[in-house]
Amino acid sequence: MVQLHEGKDALAKLIAETSANHDMNEAQTRFHIIDHILKQCLGWEGELEVEVHERENGFSDYELVNLEKR
């Protein structure tokens, strides 16, 4: 579990490290920013799935999977 101050510090560090890089594509943004925010800043411990295609619901760019509910 991530404590609030730990998440805040991790987010501040991420912003400082990535604010100068404006040339990231979608995959790089996911790897360097989104995954980091979910795991280090918010404490997500489940799986992350990307570009999930479902016949009934269509398409999702990103899904958080709770391992306990599988």
CHARMM-style PDB file with segment names, atoms N, HN, CA, C and O in Angstrom:
ATOM      1  N   MET     1       0.841  -1.174   0.000  1.00  0.00      PROA
ATOM      2  CA  MET     1       0.000   0.000   0.000  1.00  0.00      PROA
ATOM      3  C   MET     1       0.889   1.242   0.000  1.00  0.00      PROA
ATOM      4  O   MET     1       1.885   1.307   0.721  1.00  0.00      PROA
ATOM      5  N   VAL     2       0.522   2.202  -0.801  1.00  0.00      PROA
ATOM      6  HN  VAL     2      -0.287   2.149  -1.386  1.00  0.00      PROA
ATOM      7  CA  VAL     2       1.258   3.457  -0.897  1.00  0.00      PROA
ATOM      8  C   VAL     2       0.600   4.487   0.020  1.00  0.00      PROA
ATOM      9  O   VAL     2      -0.608   4.714  -0.049  1.00  0.00      PROA
ATOM     10  N   GLN     3       1.400   5.096   0.866  1.00  0.00      PROA
ATOM     11  HN  GLN     3       2.381   4.911   0.922  1.00  0.00      PROA
ATOM     12  CA  GLN     3       0.908   6.173   1.720  1.00  0.00      PROA
ATOM     13  C   GLN     3       0.763   7.444   0.889  1.00  0.00      PROA
ATOM     14  O   GLN     3       1.453   7.607  -0.117  1.00  0.00      PROA
ATOM     15  N   LEU     4      -0.121   8.336   1.297  1.00  0.00      PROA
ATOM     16  HN  LEU     4      -0.681   8.203   2.115  1.00  0.00      PROA
ATOM     17  CA  LEU     4      -0.401   9.555   0.549  1.00  0.00      PROA
ATOM     18  C   LEU     4       0.868  10.355   0.265  1.00  0.00      PROA
ATOM     19  O   LEU     4       1.088  10.783  -0.868  1.00  0.00      PROA
ATOM     20  N   HSD     5       1.699  10.560   1.276  1.00  0.00      PROA
ATOM     21  HN  HSD     5       1.520  10.213   2.196  1.00  0.00      PROA
ATOM     22  CA  HSD     5       2.923  11.347   1.069  1.00  0.00      PROA
ATOM     23  C   HSD     5       3.890  10.651   0.114  1.00  0.00      PROA
ATOM     24  O   HSD     5       4.617  11.321  -0.619  1.00  0.00      PROA
ATOM     25  N   GLU     6       3.909   9.308   0.111  1.00  0.00      PROA
ATOM     26  HN  GLU     6       3.318   8.763   0.706  1.00  0.00      PROA
ATOM     27  CA  GLU     6       4.770   8.562  -0.806  1.00  0.00      PROA
ATOM     28  C   GLU     6       4.292   8.724  -2.247  1.00  0.00      PROA
ATOM     29  O   GLU     6       5.097   8.922  -3.157  1.00  0.00      PROA
ATOM     30  N   GLY     7       2.986   8.640  -2.444  1.00  0.00      PROA
ATOM     31  HN  GLY     7       2.333   8.480  -1.704  1.00  0.00      PROA
ATOM     32  CA  GLY     7       2.419   8.831  -3.770  1.00  0.00      PROA
ATOM     33  C   GLY     7       2.654  10.239  -4.291  1.00  0.00      PROA
ATOM     34  O   GLY     7       2.967  10.438  -5.464  1.00  0.00      PROA
ATOM     35  N   LYS     8       2.500  11.207  -3.409  1.00  0.00      PROA
ATOM     36  HN  LYS     8       2.246  11.046  -2.455  1.00  0.00      PROA
ATOM     37  CA  LYS     8       2.729  12.602  -3.786  1.00  0.00      PROA
ATOM     38  C   LYS     8       4.192  12.825  -4.171  1.00  0.00      PROA
ATOM     39  O   LYS     8       4.472  13.497  -5.164  1.00  0.00      PROA
ATOM     40  N   ASP     9       5.115  12.275  -3.405  1.00  0.00      PROA
ATOM     41  HN  ASP     9       4.887  11.730  -2.599  1.00  0.00      PROA
ATOM     42  CA  ASP     9       6.538  12.402  -3.719  1.00  0.00      PROA
ATOM     43  C   ASP     9       6.882  11.713  -5.040  1.00  0.00      PROA
ATOM     44  O   ASP     9       7.643  12.246  -5.847  1.00  0.00      PROA
ATOM     45  N   ALA    10       6.314  10.527  -5.250  1.00  0.00      PROA
ATOM     46  HN  ALA    10       5.695  10.095  -4.594  1.00  0.00      PROA
ATOM     47  CA  ALA    10       6.565   9.796  -6.496  1.00  0.00      PROA
ATOM     48  C   ALA    10       6.031  10.568  -7.700  1.00  0.00      PROA
ATOM     49  O   ALA    10       6.669  10.593  -8.753  1.00  0.00      PROA
ATOM     50  N   LEU    11       4.867  11.197  -7.550  1.00  0.00      PROA
ATOM     51  HN  LEU    11       4.349  11.176  -6.695  1.00  0.00      PROA
ATOM     52  CA  LEU    11       4.293  11.993  -8.635  1.00  0.00      PROA
ATOM     53  C   LEU    11       5.147  13.224  -8.922  1.00  0.00      PROA
ATOM     54  O   LEU    11       5.384  13.551 -10.085  1.00  0.00      PROA
ATOM     55  N   ALA    12       5.609  13.906  -7.886  1.00  0.00      PROA
ATOM     56  HN  ALA    12       5.416  13.641  -6.941  1.00  0.00      PROA
ATOM     57  CA  ALA    12       6.463  15.081  -8.076  1.00  0.00      PROA
ATOM     58  C   ALA    12       7.755  14.703  -8.795  1.00  0.00      PROA
ATOM     59  O   ALA    12       8.218  15.435  -9.670  1.00  0.00      PROA
ATOM     60  N   LYS    13       8.332  13.565  -8.430  1.00  0.00      PROA
ATOM     61  HN  LYS    13       7.955  12.970  -7.720  1.00  0.00      PROA
ATOM     62  CA  LYS    13       9.556  13.091  -9.077  1.00  0.00      PROA
ATOM     63  C   LYS    13       9.288  12.765 -10.545  1.00  0.00      PROA
ATOM     64  O   LYS    13      10.088  13.115 -11.413  1.00  0.00      PROA
ATOM     65  N   LEU    14       8.175  12.101 -10.825  1.00  0.00      PROA
ATOM     66  HN  LEU    14       7.525  11.817 -10.120  1.00  0.00      PROA
ATOM     67  CA  LEU    14       7.812  11.755 -12.199  1.00  0.00      PROA
ATOM     68  C   LEU    14       7.629  13.007 -13.048  1.00  0.00      PROA
ATOM     69  O   LEU    14       8.107  13.063 -14.181  1.00  0.00      PROA
ATOM     70  N   ILE    15       6.950  14.001 -12.516  1.00  0.00      PROA
ATOM     71  HN  ILE    15       6.562  13.956 -11.595  1.00  0.00      PROA
ATOM     72  CA  ILE    15       6.731  15.253 -13.240  1.00  0.00      PROA
ATOM     73  C   ILE    15       8.067  15.917 -13.561  1.00  0.00      PROA
ATOM     74  O   ILE    15       8.278  16.388 -14.679  1.00  0.00      PROA
ATOM     75  N   ALA    16       8.957  15.953 -12.589  1.00  0.00      PROA
ATOM     76  HN  ALA    16       8.785  15.570 -11.681  1.00  0.00      PROA
ATOM     77  CA  ALA    16      10.274  16.567 -12.808  1.00  0.00      PROA
ATOM     78  C   ALA    16      11.068  15.815 -13.874  1.00  0.00      PROA
ATOM     79  O   ALA    16      11.756  16.432 -14.687  1.00  0.00      PROA
ATOM     80  N   GLU    17      10.975  14.495 -13.871  1.00  0.00      PROA
ATOM     81  HN  GLU    17      10.416  13.994 -13.210  1.00  0.00      PROA
ATOM     82  CA  GLU    17      11.744  13.680 -14.813  1.00  0.00      PROA
ATOM     83  C   GLU    17      11.184  13.706 -16.237  1.00  0.00      PROA
ATOM     84  O   GLU    17      11.942  13.575 -17.198  1.00  0.00      PROA
ATOM     85  N   THR    18       9.880  13.873 -16.382  1.00  0.00      PROA
ATOM     86  HN  THR    18       9.264  13.980 -15.601  1.00  0.00      PROA
ATOM     87  CA  THR    18       9.274  13.753 -17.708  1.00  0.00      PROA
ATOM     88  C   THR    18       8.792  15.061 -18.307  1.00  0.00      PROA
ATOM     89  O   THR    18       8.374  15.081 -19.465  1.00  0.00      PROA
ATOM     90  N   SER    19       8.836  16.143 -17.565  1.00  0.00      PROA
ATOM     91  HN  SER    19       9.176  16.126 -16.624  1.00  0.00      PROA
ATOM     92  CA  SER    19       8.260  17.394 -18.061  1.00  0.00      PROA
ATOM     93  C   SER    19       8.982  17.945 -19.283  1.00  0.00      PROA
ATOM     94  O   SER    19       8.374  18.672 -20.068  1.00  0.00      PROA
ATOM     95  N   ALA    20      10.242  17.628 -19.468  1.00  0.00      PROA
ATOM     96  HN  ALA    20      10.737  17.037 -18.830  1.00  0.00      PROA
ATOM     97  CA  ALA    20      10.988  18.143 -20.615  1.00  0.00      PROA
ATOM     98  C   ALA    20      10.830  17.273 -21.858  1.00  0.00      PROA
ATOM     99  O   ALA    20      11.181  17.708 -22.955  1.00  0.00      PROA
ATOM    100  N   ASN    21      10.315  16.063 -21.714  1.00  0.00      PROA
ATOM    101  HN  ASN    21      10.030  15.710 -20.822  1.00  0.00      PROA
ATOM    102  CA  ASN    21      10.192  15.136 -22.840  1.00  0.00      PROA
ATOM    103  C   ASN    21       8.791  15.215 -23.434  1.00  0.00      PROA
ATOM    104  O   ASN    21       7.849  14.626 -22.903  1.00  0.00      PROA
ATOM    105  N   HSD    22       8.660  15.945 -24.534  1.00  0.00      PROA
ATOM    106  HN  HSD    22       9.425  16.424 -24.965  1.00  0.00      PROA
ATOM    107  CA  HSD    22       7.358  16.117 -25.185  1.00  0.00      PROA
ATOM    108  C   HSD    22       7.231  15.271 -26.447  1.00  0.00      PROA
ATOM    109  O   HSD    22       6.243  15.391 -27.172  1.00  0.00      PROA
ATOM    110  N   ASP    23       8.213  14.421 -26.717  1.00  0.00      PROA
ATOM    111  HN  ASP    23       9.016  14.324 -26.128  1.00  0.00      PROA
ATOM    112  CA  ASP    23       8.225  13.650 -27.961  1.00  0.00      PROA
ATOM    113  C   ASP    23       7.876  12.184 -27.762  1.00  0.00      PROA
ATOM    114  O   ASP    23       8.255  11.349 -28.584  1.00  0.00      PROA
ATOM    115  N   MET    24       7.165  11.851 -26.693  1.00  0.00      PROA
ATOM    116  HN  MET    24       6.857  12.529 -26.025  1.00  0.00      PROA
ATOM    117  CA  MET    24       6.817  10.456 -26.452  1.00  0.00      PROA
ATOM    118  C   MET    24       5.595  10.054 -27.272  1.00  0.00      PROA
ATOM    119  O   MET    24       4.643  10.820 -27.415  1.00  0.00      PROA
ATOM    120  N   ASN    25       5.645   8.838 -27.805  1.00  0.00      PROA
ATOM    121  HN  ASN    25       6.419   8.215 -27.689  1.00  0.00      PROA
ATOM    122  CA  ASN    25       4.462   8.319 -28.497  1.00  0.00      PROA
ATOM    123  C   ASN    25       3.544   7.667 -27.455  1.00  0.00      PROA
ATOM    124  O   ASN    25       3.830   7.702 -26.258  1.00  0.00      PROA
ATOM    125  N   GLU    26       2.452   7.082 -27.917  1.00  0.00      PROA
ATOM    126  HN  GLU    26       2.219   7.054 -28.889  1.00  0.00      PROA
ATOM    127  CA  GLU    26       1.463   6.512 -26.989  1.00  0.00      PROA
ATOM    128  C   GLU    26       2.048   5.394 -26.133  1.00  0.00      PROA
ATOM    129  O   GLU    26       1.789   5.341 -24.930  1.00  0.00      PROA
ATOM    130  N   ALA    27       2.828   4.503 -26.729  1.00  0.00      PROA
ATOM    131  HN  ALA    27       3.039   4.545 -27.706  1.00  0.00      PROA
ATOM    132  CA  ALA    27       3.413   3.391 -25.976  1.00  0.00      PROA
ATOM    133  C   ALA    27       4.420   3.889 -24.945  1.00  0.00      PROA
ATOM    134  O   ALA    27       4.458   3.380 -23.824  1.00  0.00      PROA
ATOM    135  N   GLN    28       5.226   4.867 -25.306  1.00  0.00      PROA
ATOM    136  HN  GLN    28       5.195   5.280 -26.216  1.00  0.00      PROA
ATOM    137  CA  GLN    28       6.200   5.425 -24.372  1.00  0.00      PROA
ATOM    138  C   GLN    28       5.497   6.147 -23.222  1.00  0.00      PROA
ATOM    139  O   GLN    28       5.925   6.052 -22.072  1.00  0.00      PROA
ATOM    140  N   THR    29       4.430   6.859 -23.531  1.00  0.00      PROA
ATOM    141  HN  THR    29       4.083   6.936 -24.465  1.00  0.00      PROA
ATOM    142  CA  THR    29       3.661   7.555 -22.498  1.00  0.00      PROA
ATOM    143  C   THR    29       3.098   6.553 -21.505  1.00  0.00      PROA
ATOM    144  O   THR    29       3.163   6.765 -20.294  1.00  0.00      PROA
ATOM    145  N   ARG    30       2.550   5.469 -22.014  1.00  0.00      PROA
ATOM    146  HN  ARG    30       2.497   5.297 -22.997  1.00  0.00      PROA
ATOM    147  CA  ARG    30       2.009   4.437 -21.131  1.00  0.00      PROA
ATOM    148  C   ARG    30       3.101   3.871 -20.247  1.00  0.00      PROA
ATOM    149  O   ARG    30       2.932   3.789 -19.031  1.00  0.00      PROA
ATOM    150  N   PHE    31       4.212   3.481 -20.836  1.00  0.00      PROA
ATOM    151  HN  PHE    31       4.349   3.548 -21.824  1.00  0.00      PROA
ATOM    152  CA  PHE    31       5.290   2.833 -20.091  1.00  0.00      PROA
ATOM    153  C   PHE    31       5.923   3.769 -19.069  1.00  0.00      PROA
ATOM    154  O   PHE    31       6.159   3.368 -17.929  1.00  0.00      PROA
ATOM    155  N   HSD    32       6.199   5.003 -19.458  1.00  0.00      PROA
ATOM    156  HN  HSD    32       6.007   5.329 -20.384  1.00  0.00      PROA
ATOM    157  CA  HSD    32       6.941   5.922 -18.589  1.00  0.00      PROA
ATOM    158  C   HSD    32       6.056   6.746 -17.648  1.00  0.00      PROA
ATOM    159  O   HSD    32       6.524   7.201 -16.605  1.00  0.00      PROA
ATOM    160  N   ILE    33       4.790   6.939 -18.003  1.00  0.00      PROA
ATOM    161  HN  ILE    33       4.409   6.569 -18.851  1.00  0.00      PROA
ATOM    162  CA  ILE    33       3.955   7.818 -17.184  1.00  0.00      PROA
ATOM    163  C   ILE    33       2.761   7.090 -16.570  1.00  0.00      PROA
ATOM    164  O   ILE    33       2.636   7.033 -15.347  1.00  0.00      PROA
ATOM    165  N   ILE    34       1.894   6.541 -17.397  1.00  0.00      PROA
ATOM    166  HN  ILE    34       1.995   6.588 -18.390  1.00  0.00      PROA
ATOM    167  CA  ILE    34       0.645   5.963 -16.882  1.00  0.00      PROA
ATOM    168  C   ILE    34       0.906   4.789 -15.937  1.00  0.00      PROA
ATOM    169  O   ILE    34       0.356   4.744 -14.837  1.00  0.00      PROA
ATOM    170  N   ASP    35       1.743   3.838 -16.362  1.00  0.00      PROA
ATOM    171  HN  ASP    35       2.190   3.874 -17.255  1.00  0.00      PROA
ATOM    172  CA  ASP    35       2.044   2.695 -15.492  1.00  0.00      PROA
ATOM    173  C   ASP    35       2.664   3.158 -14.176  1.00  0.00      PROA
ATOM    174  O   ASP    35       2.336   2.637 -13.110  1.00  0.00      PROA
ATOM    175  N   HSD    36       3.553   4.131 -14.258  1.00  0.00      PROA
ATOM    176  HN  HSD    36       3.819   4.554 -15.124  1.00  0.00      PROA
ATOM    177  CA  HSD    36       4.222   4.650 -13.068  1.00  0.00      PROA
ATOM    178  C   HSD    36       3.211   5.291 -12.105  1.00  0.00      PROA
ATOM    179  O   HSD    36       3.266   5.055 -10.897  1.00  0.00      PROA
ATOM    180  N   ILE    37       2.303   6.089 -12.637  1.00  0.00      PROA
ATOM    181  HN  ILE    37       2.259   6.280 -13.618  1.00  0.00      PROA
ATOM    182  CA  ILE    37       1.292   6.736 -11.790  1.00  0.00      PROA
ATOM    183  C   ILE    37       0.433   5.685 -11.093  1.00  0.00      PROA
ATOM    184  O   ILE    37       0.189   5.772  -9.889  1.00  0.00      PROA
ATOM    185  N   LEU    38      -0.021   4.698 -11.848  1.00  0.00      PROA
ATOM    186  HN  LEU    38       0.176   4.627 -12.826  1.00  0.00      PROA
ATOM    187  CA  LEU    38      -0.888   3.679 -11.257  1.00  0.00      PROA
ATOM    188  C   LEU    38      -0.177   2.855 -10.196  1.00  0.00      PROA
ATOM    189  O   LEU    38      -0.752   2.564  -9.148  1.00  0.00      PROA
ATOM    190  N   LYS    39       1.059   2.479 -10.455  1.00  0.00      PROA
ATOM    191  HN  LYS    39       1.527   2.716 -11.306  1.00  0.00      PROA
ATOM    192  CA  LYS    39       1.765   1.594  -9.525  1.00  0.00      PROA
ATOM    193  C   LYS    39       2.468   2.344  -8.391  1.00  0.00      PROA
ATOM    194  O   LYS    39       2.222   2.055  -7.220  1.00  0.00      PROA
ATOM    195  N   GLN    40       3.336   3.299  -8.722  1.00  0.00      PROA
ATOM    196  HN  GLN    40       3.536   3.534  -9.673  1.00  0.00      PROA
ATOM    197  CA  GLN    40       4.125   3.959  -7.691  1.00  0.00      PROA
ATOM    198  C   GLN    40       3.375   5.077  -6.971  1.00  0.00      PROA
ATOM    199  O   GLN    40       3.594   5.298  -5.780  1.00  0.00      PROA
ATOM    200  N   CYS    41       2.502   5.778  -7.670  1.00  0.00      PROA
ATOM    201  HN  CYS    41       2.324   5.599  -8.638  1.00  0.00      PROA
ATOM    202  CA  CYS    41       1.801   6.909  -7.037  1.00  0.00      PROA
ATOM    203  C   CYS    41       0.490   6.484  -6.380  1.00  0.00      PROA
ATOM    204  O   CYS    41       0.140   6.982  -5.310  1.00  0.00      PROA
ATOM    205  N   LEU    42      -0.230   5.572  -7.012  1.00  0.00      PROA
ATOM    206  HN  LEU    42       0.054   5.167  -7.881  1.00  0.00      PROA
ATOM    207  CA  LEU    42      -1.535   5.167  -6.488  1.00  0.00      PROA
ATOM    208  C   LEU    42      -1.526   3.787  -5.827  1.00  0.00      PROA
ATOM    209  O   LEU    42      -2.505   3.407  -5.185  1.00  0.00      PROA
ATOM    210  N   GLY    43      -0.432   3.034  -5.976  1.00  0.00      PROA
ATOM    211  HN  GLY    43       0.364   3.343  -6.498  1.00  0.00      PROA
ATOM    212  CA  GLY    43      -0.305   1.754  -5.299  1.00  0.00      PROA
ATOM    213  C   GLY    43      -1.065   0.598  -5.913  1.00  0.00      PROA
ATOM    214  O   GLY    43      -1.365  -0.369  -5.213  1.00  0.00      PROA
ATOM    215  N   TRP    44      -1.391   0.663  -7.217  1.00  0.00      PROA
ATOM    216  HN  TRP    44      -1.147   1.448  -7.785  1.00  0.00      PROA
ATOM    217  CA  TRP    44      -2.118  -0.432  -7.858  1.00  0.00      PROA
ATOM    218  C   TRP    44      -1.248  -1.677  -7.869  1.00  0.00      PROA
ATOM    219  O   TRP    44      -0.103  -1.631  -8.319  1.00  0.00      PROA
ATOM    220  N   GLU    45      -1.785  -2.797  -7.375  1.00  0.00      PROA
ATOM    221  HN  GLU    45      -2.715  -2.834  -7.010  1.00  0.00      PROA
ATOM    222  CA  GLU    45      -1.028  -4.042  -7.303  1.00  0.00      PROA
ATOM    223  C   GLU    45      -1.552  -5.105  -8.253  1.00  0.00      PROA
ATOM    224  O   GLU    45      -0.962  -6.180  -8.367  1.00  0.00      PROA
ATOM    225  N   GLY    46      -2.645  -4.822  -8.931  1.00  0.00      PROA
ATOM    226  HN  GLY    46      -3.125  -3.949  -8.838  1.00  0.00      PROA
ATOM    227  CA  GLY    46      -3.205  -5.778  -9.876  1.00  0.00      PROA
ATOM    228  C   GLY    46      -2.507  -5.704 -11.218  1.00  0.00      PROA
ATOM    229  O   GLY    46      -1.475  -5.047 -11.361  1.00  0.00      PROA
ATOM    230  N   GLU    47      -3.071  -6.374 -12.186  1.00  0.00      PROA
ATOM    231  HN  GLU    47      -3.908  -6.907 -12.070  1.00  0.00      PROA
ATOM    232  CA  GLU    47      -2.514  -6.375 -13.533  1.00  0.00      PROA
ATOM    233  C   GLU    47      -3.007  -5.166 -14.316  1.00  0.00      PROA
ATOM    234  O   GLU    47      -4.050  -4.586 -14.014  1.00  0.00      PROA
ATOM    235  N   LEU    48      -2.233  -4.806 -15.323  1.00  0.00      PROA
ATOM    236  HN  LEU    48      -1.386  -5.277 -15.569  1.00  0.00      PROA
ATOM    237  CA  LEU    48      -2.610  -3.755 -16.257  1.00  0.00      PROA
ATOM    238  C   LEU    48      -2.702  -4.396 -17.633  1.00  0.00      PROA
ATOM    239  O   LEU    48      -1.765  -5.057 -18.081  1.00  0.00      PROA
ATOM    240  N   GLU    49      -3.819  -4.203 -18.295  1.00  0.00      PROA
ATOM    241  HN  GLU    49      -4.581  -3.666 -17.931  1.00  0.00      PROA
ATOM    242  CA  GLU    49      -3.983  -4.741 -19.639  1.00  0.00      PROA
ATOM    243  C   GLU    49      -4.258  -3.589 -20.587  1.00  0.00      PROA
ATOM    244  O   GLU    49      -4.953  -2.634 -20.239  1.00  0.00      PROA
ATOM    245  N   VAL    50      -3.709  -3.687 -21.786  1.00  0.00      PROA
ATOM    246  HN  VAL    50      -3.145  -4.462 -22.069  1.00  0.00      PROA
ATOM    247  CA  VAL    50      -3.896  -2.617 -22.769  1.00  0.00      PROA
ATOM    248  C   VAL    50      -4.517  -3.162 -24.041  1.00  0.00      PROA
ATOM    249  O   VAL    50      -4.348  -4.327 -24.398  1.00  0.00      PROA
ATOM    250  N   GLU    51      -5.239  -2.282 -24.707  1.00  0.00      PROA
ATOM    251  HN  GLU    51      -5.377  -1.335 -24.417  1.00  0.00      PROA
ATOM    252  CA  GLU    51      -5.872  -2.568 -25.994  1.00  0.00      PROA
ATOM    253  C   GLU    51      -6.655  -3.876 -25.972  1.00  0.00      PROA
ATOM    254  O   GLU    51      -6.370  -4.808 -26.724  1.00  0.00      PROA
ATOM    255  N   VAL    52      -7.636  -3.917 -25.101  1.00  0.00      PROA
ATOM    256  HN  VAL    52      -7.867  -3.160 -24.490  1.00  0.00      PROA
ATOM    257  CA  VAL    52      -8.481  -5.095 -24.947  1.00  0.00      PROA
ATOM    258  C   VAL    52      -9.662  -4.980 -25.905  1.00  0.00      PROA
ATOM    259  O   VAL    52     -10.390  -3.988 -25.898  1.00  0.00      PROA
ATOM    260  N   HSD    53      -9.838  -6.005 -26.723  1.00  0.00      PROA
ATOM    261  HN  HSD    53      -9.246  -6.811 -26.729  1.00  0.00      PROA
ATOM    262  CA  HSD    53     -10.934  -6.024 -27.695  1.00  0.00      PROA
ATOM    263  C   HSD    53     -11.988  -7.025 -27.225  1.00  0.00      PROA
ATOM    264  O   HSD    53     -11.677  -8.185 -26.956  1.00  0.00      PROA
ATOM    265  N   GLU    54     -13.227  -6.567 -27.130  1.00  0.00      PROA
ATOM    266  HN  GLU    54     -13.479  -5.625 -27.349  1.00  0.00      PROA
ATOM    267  CA  GLU    54     -14.334  -7.437 -26.750  1.00  0.00      PROA
ATOM    268  C   GLU    54     -15.438  -7.273 -27.778  1.00  0.00      PROA
ATOM    269  O   GLU    54     -15.719  -6.164 -28.231  1.00  0.00      PROA
ATOM    270  N   ARG    55     -16.046  -8.354 -28.132  1.00  0.00      PROA
ATOM    271  HN  ARG    55     -15.818  -9.255 -27.764  1.00  0.00      PROA
ATOM    272  CA  ARG    55     -17.080  -8.331 -29.159  1.00  0.00      PROA
ATOM    273  C   ARG    55     -18.275  -7.464 -28.750  1.00  0.00      PROA
ATOM    274  O   ARG    55     -18.756  -6.661 -29.550  1.00  0.00      PROA
ATOM    275  N   GLU    56     -18.759  -7.618 -27.508  1.00  0.00      PROA
ATOM    276  HN  GLU    56     -18.369  -8.269 -26.858  1.00  0.00      PROA
ATOM    277  CA  GLU    56     -19.952  -6.895 -27.070  1.00  0.00      PROA
ATOM    278  C   GLU    56     -19.673  -5.458 -26.668  1.00  0.00      PROA
ATOM    279  O   GLU    56     -20.441  -4.561 -27.016  1.00  0.00      PROA
ATOM    280  N   ASN    57     -18.588  -5.224 -25.941  1.00  0.00      PROA
ATOM    281  HN  ASN    57     -17.965  -5.953 -25.658  1.00  0.00      PROA
ATOM    282  CA  ASN    57     -18.308  -3.898 -25.385  1.00  0.00      PROA
ATOM    283  C   ASN    57     -17.364  -3.061 -26.223  1.00  0.00      PROA
ATOM    284  O   ASN    57     -17.120  -1.899 -25.895  1.00  0.00      PROA
ATOM    285  N   GLY    58     -16.833  -3.612 -27.283  1.00  0.00      PROA
ATOM    286  HN  GLY    58     -17.031  -4.556 -27.549  1.00  0.00      PROA
ATOM    287  CA  GLY    58     -15.943  -2.846 -28.135  1.00  0.00      PROA
ATOM    288  C   GLY    58     -14.493  -2.936 -27.710  1.00  0.00      PROA
ATOM    289  O   GLY    58     -13.953  -4.031 -27.549  1.00  0.00      PROA
ATOM    290  N   PHE    59     -13.865  -1.795 -27.528  1.00  0.00      PROA
ATOM    291  HN  PHE    59     -14.303  -0.906 -27.658  1.00  0.00      PROA
ATOM    292  CA  PHE    59     -12.422  -1.701 -27.332  1.00  0.00      PROA
ATOM    293  C   PHE    59     -12.109  -0.794 -26.157  1.00  0.00      PROA
ATOM    294  O   PHE    59     -12.751   0.239 -25.968  1.00  0.00      PROA
ATOM    295  N   SER    60     -11.118  -1.188 -25.368  1.00  0.00      PROA
ATOM    296  HN  SER    60     -10.597  -2.027 -25.521  1.00  0.00      PROA
ATOM    297  CA  SER    60     -10.639  -0.291 -24.318  1.00  0.00      PROA
ATOM    298  C   SER    60      -9.130  -0.138 -24.455  1.00  0.00      PROA
ATOM    299  O   SER    60      -8.424  -1.101 -24.756  1.00  0.00      PROA
ATOM    300  N   ASP    61      -8.644   1.071 -24.235  1.00  0.00      PROA
ATOM    301  HN  ASP    61      -9.218   1.854 -23.991  1.00  0.00      PROA
ATOM    302  CA  ASP    61      -7.210   1.328 -24.309  1.00  0.00      PROA
ATOM    303  C   ASP    61      -6.484   0.765 -23.097  1.00  0.00      PROA
ATOM    304  O   ASP    61      -5.342   0.318 -23.202  1.00  0.00      PROA
ATOM    305  N   TYR    62      -7.149   0.788 -21.946  1.00  0.00      PROA
ATOM    306  HN  TYR    62      -8.077   1.151 -21.861  1.00  0.00      PROA
ATOM    307  CA  TYR    62      -6.470   0.461 -20.701  1.00  0.00      PROA
ATOM    308  C   TYR    62      -7.459  -0.167 -19.728  1.00  0.00      PROA
ATOM    309  O   TYR    62      -8.579   0.323 -19.583  1.00  0.00      PROA
ATOM    310  N   GLU    63      -7.056  -1.252 -19.056  1.00  0.00      PROA
ATOM    311  HN  GLU    63      -6.146  -1.650 -19.174  1.00  0.00      PROA
ATOM    312  CA  GLU    63      -7.906  -1.876 -18.051  1.00  0.00      PROA
ATOM    313  C   GLU    63      -7.077  -2.256 -16.833  1.00  0.00      PROA
ATOM    314  O   GLU    63      -5.960  -2.760 -16.957  1.00  0.00      PROA
ATOM    315  N   LEU    64      -7.636  -2.008 -15.662  1.00  0.00      PROA
ATOM    316  HN  LEU    64      -8.543  -1.599 -15.562  1.00  0.00      PROA
ATOM    317  CA  LEU    64      -7.024  -2.432 -14.408  1.00  0.00      PROA
ATOM    318  C   LEU    64      -7.710  -3.722 -13.996  1.00  0.00      PROA
ATOM    319  O   LEU    64      -8.937  -3.772 -13.911  1.00  0.00      PROA
ATOM    320  N   VAL    65      -6.933  -4.765 -13.739  1.00  0.00      PROA
ATOM    321  HN  VAL    65      -5.936  -4.724 -13.808  1.00  0.00      PROA
ATOM    322  CA  VAL    65      -7.489  -6.068 -13.425  1.00  0.00      PROA
ATOM    323  C   VAL    65      -7.194  -6.403 -11.969  1.00  0.00      PROA
ATOM    324  O   VAL    65      -6.034  -6.496 -11.567  1.00  0.00      PROA
ATOM    325  N   ASN    66      -8.242  -6.583 -11.191  1.00  0.00      PROA
ATOM    326  HN  ASN    66      -9.184  -6.507 -11.518  1.00  0.00      PROA
ATOM    327  CA  ASN    66      -8.103  -6.946  -9.790  1.00  0.00      PROA
ATOM    328  C   ASN    66      -7.859  -8.441  -9.710  1.00  0.00      PROA
ATOM    329  O   ASN    66      -8.747  -9.229 -10.036  1.00  0.00      PROA
ATOM    330  N   LEU    67      -6.679  -8.843  -9.285  1.00  0.00      PROA
ATOM    331  HN  LEU    67      -5.958  -8.203  -9.020  1.00  0.00      PROA
ATOM    332  CA  LEU    67      -6.309 -10.251  -9.235  1.00  0.00      PROA
ATOM    333  C   LEU    67      -7.157 -11.041  -8.253  1.00  0.00      PROA
ATOM    334  O   LEU    67      -7.351 -12.243  -8.435  1.00  0.00      PROA
ATOM    335  N   GLU    68      -7.664 -10.388  -7.220  1.00  0.00      PROA
ATOM    336  HN  GLU    68      -7.506  -9.412  -7.073  1.00  0.00      PROA
ATOM    337  CA  GLU    68      -8.476 -11.075  -6.217  1.00  0.00      PROA
ATOM    338  C   GLU    68      -9.846 -11.469  -6.758  1.00  0.00      PROA
ATOM    339  O   GLU    68     -10.473 -12.383  -6.222  1.00  0.00      PROA
ATOM    340  N   LYS    69     -10.317 -10.813  -7.791  1.00  0.00      PROA
ATOM    341  HN  LYS    69      -9.808 -10.071  -8.226  1.00  0.00      PROA
ATOM    342  CA  LYS    69     -11.658 -11.095  -8.323  1.00  0.00      PROA
ATOM    343  C   LYS    69     -11.621 -11.989  -9.544  1.00  0.00      PROA
ATOM    344  O   LYS    69     -12.661 -12.213 -10.164  1.00  0.00      PROA
ATOM    345  N   ARG    70     -10.472 -12.502  -9.909  1.00  0.00      PROA
ATOM    346  HN  ARG    70      -9.627 -12.320  -9.405  1.00  0.00      PROA
ATOM    347  CA  ARG    70     -10.359 -13.401 -11.061  1.00  0.00      PROA
ATOM    348  C   ARG    70     -10.691 -14.799 -10.675  1.00  0.00      PROA
ATOM    349  OT1 ARG    70     -10.651 -15.697 -11.516  1.00  0.00      PROA
TER     350      ARG     70
END
